[in-house]
Amino acid sequence: MAGSRFVFVGGKGGVGKTTVSSAYGLRCARAGRRVLVVSTDPAHSTGDVFDQAFDDSPRSVEGYENLDAMEIDPEREVERHLQQLRRELGTQLSAVMVNEVEVQLEMAHQTPGAYEAALFDRFIDVMREAEDEGYDCVVFDTSPTGGTLRLLALPELLEGWIERLLEKRKESIDLYERAAIGDRTPRRVLEGDPIVARLEERRERFAFAGETLRENAAFTLVMNPDSLSLRETERAIDSLAEYGLTVDGVVINRITPSPEDHEEGRGARYLRSRCATERERIREAKESLEPPIVAEIEARVREVKGEVLEEVAEEIQLQR
């Protein structure tokens, strides 16, 4: 974990991924690494944690050295993705075809997967620029588990899809040339074909992403000490394994503090009962999950920001 340039923090909605991502980023920055925290949360929770507004460009976090943050707006990325496709197709297709494709693009961007594809393109940009920008570690605060799994599965799925598209395009060009020239010398349409060039560029991007995720990325899941969160974490670990991605650690967040022994009354009885249930879930997690439990973080009364965030950062040991 300590040597991974890219750290992806995932888990079901509401378990505290933003808190863990921000705290881990802070811990790495305090250790002397130059860190970028990247959020895809439309609620802009990272800005709330650091009491500062961020946008889709890295910005220094006020009050902390070596720590930058950015917030990617998923809806904006989908629109940007659509506009880029429109520009590219406008230079490659006839006006009649562009109008027809425009209708298809609008429909495609309303379908499942469009959100993930657009967002993953932005992730690739961030990963490719990280070294040039001098970041030692990039922490991705990702969407709830289902979206994250679809996102991380994209390189493997899209690499194969691009390969098939390339084969079909090259076959189409070959048939066109044979029909057009007969026995004469071929015009080498393939070498200058913009669609082939674009497909090959996409293939290279997805190959880079797939290799980076397998070789230079670490995956951490955040859960709460309850049965639903534990089951979700188990499924996420299995799903990531199907794509050759290993979860390096699990953080158990929002653990209820135990009341003092001398405390009595209805509130204390409730807390003891709740704590007993949570401790059982923690024991079960340690026994049933293959990745190690790398942090057990108690729930705080105050918002996790400032001094409280620094306390949480000290509790996270995402290193193996």
C-alpha positions in Angstrom: 0.0 0.0 0.0 2.7 2.4 0.9 4.3 2.2 -2.5 1.1 2.5 -4.5 0.7 5.7 -6.4 -3.1 5.3 -6.7 -5.4 4.4 -3.8 -9.1 3.8 -4.5 -11.4 4.1 -1.4 -14.8 2.5 -1.9 -17.8 1.1 -0.1 -21.6 1.4 0.1 -23.1 4.8 0.4 -23.0 6.6 3.8 -20.2 4.6 5.4 -17.7 7.5 5.5 -15.5 7.1 2.4 -14.8 10.8 2.1 -13.7 10.9 5.7 -11.3 8.0 5.3 -10.0 9.3 1.9 -9.3 12.8 3.3 -7.8 11.4 6.5 -5.5 9.0 4.6 -4.5 11.7 2.2 -3.6 13.9 5.2 -1.6 11.1 6.8 0.4 10.5 3.6 1.1 14.3 3.2 2.2 14.5 6.9 4.7 11.6 6.0 6.3 13.8 3.3 4.5 12.5 0.2 2.9 14.9 -2.2 -0.8 13.9 -2.3 -3.9 14.6 -4.4 -7.3 13.7 -3.0 -9.9 13.2 -5.9 -13.6 13.2 -5.1 -16.4 12.2 -7.4 -19.1 13.0 -4.9 -21.7 15.4 -6.4 -22.4 16.6 -2.8 -18.8 18.0 -2.6 -18.2 16.4 0.7 -14.4 16.9 0.4 -14.9 20.6 0.4 -16.9 20.2 3.6 -14.2 18.2 5.3 -11.5 20.8 4.5 -13.9 23.8 4.8 -12.8 24.9 1.4 -14.3 25.0 -2.1 -12.7 22.8 -4.8 -13.4 22.3 -8.5 -12.2 19.9 -11.2 -8.6 21.2 -11.1 -6.2 20.4 -8.3 -6.0 23.1 -5.6 -3.8 23.3 -2.5 -5.7 22.5 0.7 -5.3 25.5 3.0 -3.4 24.8 6.2 -1.7 21.6 5.1 1.5 21.1 3.2 1.9 18.6 0.4 -1.9 18.1 0.1 -4.1 19.1 -2.9 -7.7 18.2 -3.6 -10.1 18.3 -6.5 -13.8 17.5 -7.0 -15.0 16.0 -10.3 -18.6 16.7 -11.2 -19.9 13.5 -12.7 -22.8 15.2 -14.6 -20.3 17.8 -16.1 -18.0 15.0 -17.2 -20.8 13.2 -19.0 -21.7 16.4 -20.9 -18.0 17.1 -21.6 -17.6 13.5 -22.9 -20.6 14.0 -25.2 -19.3 17.4 -26.6 -15.9 15.8 -27.3 -17.5 13.0 -29.3 -19.6 15.5 -31.2 -16.5 17.5 -32.2 -14.6 14.4 -33.3 -17.5 13.0 -35.3 -18.2 16.4 -37.0 -14.8 16.2 -38.6 -15.1 12.7 -39.8 -18.7 12.3 -41.0 -21.0 13.9 -43.5 -23.7 16.4 -42.3 -26.4 13.8 -42.9 -24.5 11.2 -40.8 -23.7 13.7 -38.1 -27.4 14.5 -37.6 -28.2 10.8 -37.3 -25.3 10.1 -35.0 -26.3 13.1 -32.8 -29.6 11.4 -32.1 -27.9 8.1 -31.2 -25.4 9.9 -29.0 -28.1 11.6 -27.0 -29.8 8.2 -26.5 -26.5 6.5 -25.6 -25.7 9.1 -22.9 -28.9 8.3 -21.1 -28.2 4.6 -20.9 -26.5 2.7 -18.0 -22.8 2.8 -18.3 -22.5 6.3 -19.8 -21.8 7.9 -16.4 -19.1 5.4 -15.7 -17.5 5.7 -19.1 -17.3 9.5 -18.9 -16.0 9.4 -15.4 -13.4 6.8 -16.1 -12.0 8.9 -18.9 -11.4 11.6 -16.4 -9.8 9.2 -14.0 -7.4 8.1 -16.8 -6.5 11.8 -17.3 -5.8 12.3 -13.6 -3.7 9.1 -13.5 -1.6 10.0 -16.5 -1.0 13.5 -15.3 -0.1 12.5 -11.7 3.6 11.9 -12.5 4.0 15.0 -14.5 2.4 17.0 -11.7 4.8 15.5 -9.1 2.2 13.6 -7.0 3.5 10.6 -5.0 0.0 9.5 -4.2 -3.5 10.0 -5.6 -6.4 9.0 -3.4 -9.7 8.5 -5.2 -12.8 8.9 -3.1 -15.1 6.9 -5.3 -18.9 6.5 -5.7 -20.8 3.8 -3.8 -19.7 0.2 -4.4 -21.8 -0.7 -7.4 -20.6 2.3 -9.4 -17.0 1.8 -8.4 -17.0 -1.9 -9.5 -18.5 -1.0 -12.9 -15.8 1.8 -13.1 -12.9 -0.5 -12.3 -14.1 -3.2 -14.6 -14.1 -0.9 -17.6 -10.5 -1.3 -18.8 -10.9 -5.1 -19.3 -14.3 -4.8 -20.9 -13.4 -1.8 -23.2 -10.1 -3.2 -24.3 -11.8 -6.2 -25.8 -14.6 -4.1 -27.3 -12.1 -1.7 -28.9 -10.2 -4.7 -30.3 -13.3 -6.0 -32.0 -14.2 -2.6 -33.4 -10.7 -2.2 -34.8 -10.9 -5.6 -36.5 -14.3 -4.7 -38.0 -13.1 -1.3 -39.2 -10.0 -2.8 -40.9 -12.0 -5.5 -42.5 -14.4 -2.9 -43.9 -11.5 -0.8 -45.3 -9.9 -3.8 -46.9 -13.2 -4.8 -48.6 -13.7 -1.2 -49.8 -10.2 -1.0 -51.3 -10.6 -4.3 -53.1 -13.9 -3.3 -54.6 -12.5 0.2 -55.6 -9.2 -0.7 -57.2 -9.5 -4.2 -58.5 -6.0 -5.4 -59.5 -4.4 -1.9 -59.2 -2.1 -0.8 -56.4 -4.0 -0.2 -53.1 -4.3 3.5 -51.9 -3.5 2.6 -48.3 -6.7 4.1 -47.0 -6.1 2.2 -43.7 -3.0 4.2 -42.8 -4.8 7.6 -42.8 -8.2 6.4 -41.5 -9.2 8.7 -38.6 -11.5 6.2 -37.1 -8.8 3.6 -36.9 -6.5 6.2 -35.4 -9.1 7.1 -32.8 -9.8 3.5 -31.9 -6.1 2.8 -31.4 -5.7 5.9 -29.2 -8.6 4.6 -27.1 -7.1 1.1 -26.9 -3.8 2.6 -25.6 -5.7 4.6 -22.9 -7.5 1.6 -21.7 -4.4 -0.6 -21.8 -2.6 2.0 -19.6 -5.6 2.1 -17.2 -5.8 -1.6 -16.9 -2.0 -2.0 -16.3 -2.0 0.8 -13.8 -4.9 -0.6 -11.8 -3.3 -4.0 -11.7 0.3 -2.9 -11.0 0.3 0.4 -9.2 -3.0 0.8 -7.4 -4.3 -0.2 -4.0 -8.0 -0.8 -3.1 -9.5 -0.1 0.3 -13.1 -0.7 1.3 -14.8 1.2 4.1 -17.6 -0.4 6.1 -19.7 0.2 9.2 -20.0 -2.4 11.9 -23.4 -3.8 10.8 -24.5 -6.9 8.8 -25.6 -5.1 5.7 -22.3 -3.3 5.4 -20.4 -6.5 6.0 -22.3 -8.4 3.3 -21.8 -5.6 0.8 -18.0 -5.6 1.6 -17.8 -9.3 1.0 -19.5 -9.0 -2.4 -17.3 -6.1 -3.4 -14.1 -8.1 -2.5 -15.4 -11.0 -4.6 -16.4 -8.8 -7.6 -13.0 -7.0 -7.6 -11.3 -10.4 -7.5 -13.1 -11.4 -10.7 -11.3 -8.5 -12.5 -7.9 -9.4 -11.0 -8.0 -6.6 -8.5 -7.1 -7.3 -4.8 -8.5 -5.4 -1.9 -5.5 -4.4 0.3 -7.4 -3.5 3.5 -10.8 -2.8 5.1 -11.5 0.2 7.3 -14.3 -0.2 9.9 -15.7 3.2 10.5 -18.3 4.8 12.9 -17.9 2.4 15.7 -20.0 3.4 18.7 -17.9 4.2 21.8 -18.6 2.2 24.9 -20.2 3.9 27.9 -18.2 4.1 31.1 -18.7 1.2 33.5 -20.3 3.4 36.1 -22.9 4.8 33.7 -26.5 3.5 34.1 -29.8 4.4 32.7 -31.7 3.8 29.4 -29.0 5.5 27.3 -26.2 3.5 28.7 -28.1 0.2 28.3 -28.8 1.1 24.7 -25.2 1.9 24.0 -24.0 -1.3 25.7 -26.4 -3.4 23.6 -25.4 -1.6 20.4 -21.7 -1.9 21.2 -22.1 -5.7 21.8 -23.7 -6.1 18.4 -21.1 -4.0 16.7 -18.2 -5.9 18.4 -19.8 -9.1 17.1 -19.8 -7.7 13.5 -16.2 -6.6 13.9 -15.2 -10.1 15.1 -17.1 -11.6 12.2 -15.4 -9.3 9.7 -12.0 -10.2 11.0 -12.7 -13.9 10.7 -14.6 -13.9 7.3 -12.8 -11.2 5.3 -9.6 -12.1 3.5 -8.1 -8.5 3.5 -6.9 -7.3 6.9 -8.8 -4.8 9.0 -6.4 -1.8 8.8 -8.3 0.6 10.9 -11.1 0.7 13.5 -12.4 4.3 13.8 -14.8 5.4 16.5 -17.7 7.7 15.7 -17.2 11.3 16.6 -19.7 13.7 18.2 -18.2 16.6 16.3 -17.9 16.9 12.5 -14.7 15.3 11.1 -12.7 18.3 10.1 -9.8 20.2 11.5 -8.3 18.7 14.6 -10.8 15.8 14.5 -9.7 14.9 11.0 -6.1 14.9 12.2 -7.1 12.5 15.0 -8.8 10.2 12.5 -5.7 10.3 10.2 -3.6 9.0 13.1 -5.9 5.9 13.4 -5.5 4.9 9.7 -2.7 2.4 8.9 -3.3 1.7 5.2 0.1 0.2 4.8 1.3 -3.4 4.4 
